[in-house]
Amino acid sequence: MVHAEFALSELGYFHGVTRSAENTRLAYEYYVGHAEWFAEEGGRRLLDLCARASRAAVRG
């Protein structure tokens, strides 16, 4: 979630402040690329690991 928030803030900065179309495009690709990664095997494994750790922490 931190990466998503950072990428969205970059999008806002490059689009709204610097008006750089190229940097806005790069920030968008960064954001989408991270989102797509979580649908791939490595991302799914990480999400599963996080879910298991969270359940274990709740159980104590």
SULHUZI-V299095 format. One record per pair of residues at least 4 apart in sequence whose C-alpha atoms are under 6 Angstrom apart, sorted by the first residue. I is the first residue (numbers start at 1). J is the second residue. D is the distance in Angstrom with one decimal. If there is no record, write none. Layout:
BEGIN
<<I & J & D> <I & J & D>>
END
This chain:
BEGIN
<<7 & 31 & 5.4> <10 & 14 & 6.0> <11 & 15 & 5.9> <11 & 24 & 5.4> <11 & 27 & 5.6> <12 & 16 & 5.5> <13 & 17 & 5.1> <14 & 18 & 5.0> <14 & 19 & 5.7> <14 & 20 & 5.5> <14 & 24 & 5.2> <15 & 19 & 4.7> <15 & 24 & 5.6> <29 & 33 & 5.8> <37 & 43 & 5.6> <38 & 43 & 3.8> <38 & 44 & 5.7> <39 & 43 & 6.0>>
END
